[in-house]
Amino acid sequence: MSTQVYLAQARASLNSQDCMALYDRWAATYNDEVGDDAQDYVAPVLVAQVALKSSNNPARSVILDAGCGTGLVGQALATSGVKAIDGLDLSNPMLTVARKTGAYRNLAQADLTRRIEKADNTYDIVTCVGTFTAGHVGPDPALRELVRVTKRNGIVIATILEEIWVSGGFKSEVEKLKRENLVTVVSDELIDYVKGHGDKAVLVVLEKVDRAWTT
């Protein structure tokens, strides 16, 4: 099956089980296919670069890669010296590939449409790439959960496919978090996503406000 067909099917998924089944099938060839010149999936490296710039000491930062897939973001971070990276993903075969990279401290299966089984204020930085797209994970409760597990004054960095930024409710959810004084919006800029397809995504960088967090 071609990458374009996989992408089309992934974005047309009706529920998390359909999405997981597709990525389970795709896991073995995913890296080769999205990384070739025809696809040019640049988002993982771009997000890793933002994460590194967001930290005064990347080597000592504790990072969660939410929706880590096969580990593309983790590899980019580990190559730059980050030691403590945890990863979550819905697909166990994807996690198997990520585990082989050696980039991650811990890896676990998780459904990001539900509460994350992590304590409040755990991570310095949370990244989320390729998860907020059509047919995948919606904004609520996922964005709020990413903020919850981030330390006060920590950073959440997420890509959101351009076509669902407004229609999918992501822009309004970010604004809601800001109104509730839970985050400040550091930036929300349009970037290349899957460059070979011409896909764009909004790269959102949120800083968690230094205040008591209640769940």
Disulfide bonds with the S-S distance in Angstrom:
none
